[in-house]
Amino acid sequence: MFRIASLVAALTIVSKILGLARDLVIAHYFGTSVTSDAFNLAYMLTGNFFIVFGCIGGPFYSAIVASLPRVPENLKRRFLDNTIFKVTFALVAVAGSFYFFKQPIISLFIDRGQQLDYYATTLLHFDVLLPLIVLCGPIGILFGVLNTYKKYYEPSLSPAVINIALIAAVMMMGDANSGIALAIGTSVGAVLSFLLQVPSYSLIRSKFWKEPESLLGSQEKQSFQEIDEQLMPIDKQEPSFDDVNSKYKEIFYPALLSTGMAQLMVFIDGFFCRGLEEGSWTALVMGNRLVQMPLGVLLTAFLVPLFPRIAELASQADYDGIKTNVRKALKVVLAICIPGVIVGMLWTEEIVRLIFERGAFDARSTALLASVFFYLCLSIIPYIFRDTVTRIFYSLGDSRTPLYVAIFAILLKCVLNYFLVQAYAVVGIAISTVVISLVNFSLLAILLRGKMGKL
């Protein structure tokens, strides 16, 4: 598992380096301006669907990884085709609804009377970024299938494709036309990211039918056979197609709502940025990205091999095995994380200045971003614990408990933002994020004890 984690970490680091390069390009051309705020707000309303719902760890991915091992071999192809079709159809309807109601939606976050230029630029970016909503479901499902069958390269490199496309678009088009290159590059990159997964997924899918043996080499066939034996349903009586769909829905819908609560949390932060100084929303977005650079590498590296493993152990009711695997992974992650948090908090402004302060990103931008980044560093460790414990619940077939905790966290987030933003402006949102991460993890950890005892 740690060998796979090292491979995934190396691939994810490549993507994160390109992500940093993307942020440097955006900062150089746009700084903390109306244009960068407009793109980030439009991306929050559209691209966050792609990141939150379509990522490794999202509801589509989680439901596939938790349910696919239990699907009989003769039903897997039909199950996946049916799931992808229904999900894509539903997301097309969501994207269409967003398009027709975009003006009232964006008006929730922008005062049209006072910020007309901001509003018009956001509408322009919003239209170009709508395809991200449709793509989040199919790409999340493909990630889940590939990781279940031990294919790690394409999902881990997927974010790199998006970053390269955005950088190329901005370098070619510059800051003309209200920075529309940002939206164009992101949408094109998302399409290419999806296409990157298709060949490996098609190979796996073809294996579910009785295809000619020439399609697979002897080593590939042996590998698939070993995986099938590991993923064989424990019950002697194989479930029907309706049973398979029912099991998937039991995991998917609560996981979708739980992840939707996380998405709603971002919307709430965007709402409370309304009326704050120019660049506040961009500072919050970039602060989160700085935190997510090391955090994304660590979480992706150890959750990619760990989640399918604990899902397999959960299907065997091997709670001791789950605890052992989780403890080992967390020890490694904490050994890396704790020094990183300390460095981030001690040299916050120096880090921001070194990375970003050039071009349109001036000293004011540095001070604004550094004030947010300082507090967000504190959320790293509880964030890791929360995501880990959430995956354990999913592996146990319980996605309702994380949902109920997420609903409580949403209500608490609204209250905290209301009071803290009045006192500390955008820094108040960063402080509330830390508190919510701690509360969320603590509640999940307490509730997990009732199922399997202490980790």
Sequence and secondary structure as in RCSB ss.txt:
>XXXX:A:sequence
MFRIASLVAALTIVSKILGLARDLVIAHYFGTSVTSDAFNLAYMLTGNFFIVFGCIGGPFYSAIVASLPRVPENL
KRRFLDNTIFKVTFALVAVAGSFYFFKQPIISLFIDRGQQLDYYATTLLHFDVLLPLIVLCGPIGILFGVLNTYK
KYYEPSLSPAVINIALIAAVMMMGDANSGIALAIGTSVGAVLSFLLQVPSYSLIRSKFWKEPESLLGSQEKQSFQ
EIDEQLMPIDKQEPSFDDVNSKYKEIFYPALLSTGMAQLMVFIDGFFCRGLEEGSWTALVMGNRLVQMPLGVLLT
AFLVPLFPRIAELASQADYDGIKTNVRKALKVVLAICIPGVIVGMLWTEEIVRLIFERGAFDARSTALLASVFFY
LCLSIIPYIFRDTVTRIFYSLGDSRTPLYVAIFAILLKCVLNYFLVQAYAVVGIAISTVVISLVNFSLLAILLRG
KMGKL
>XXXX:A:secstr
 HHHHHHHHHHHHHHHHHHHHHHHHHHHHH SSHHHHHHHHHHHHTHHIIIIIHSTTSHHHHHHHHHGGGS GGG
HHHHHHHHHHHHHHHHHHHHHHHHHTHHHHHHTTS TTT HHHHHHHHHHHHHHTHHHHHHHHHHHHHHHHHHTT
  HHHHHHHHHHHHHHHHHHHHHTT GGGHHHHHHHHHHHHHHHHHHHHHHHHHHHHTS   GGGS HHHHHHHH
HHHHHH  SSSS   HHHHHHHHHHHHHHHHHHHHHHHHHHHHHHHHTTTS TTHHHHHHHHHHHHHHHHHHHHH
HHHHHHHHHHHHHHHTT HHHHHHHHHHHHHHHHHHHHHHHHHHHHTHHHHHHHHH STT  HHHHHHHHHHHHH
HGGGHHHHHHHHHHHHHHHHTT  HHHHHHHHHHHHHHHHHHHHHHHHHTHHHHHHHHHHHHHHHHHHHHHHHHH
HH   
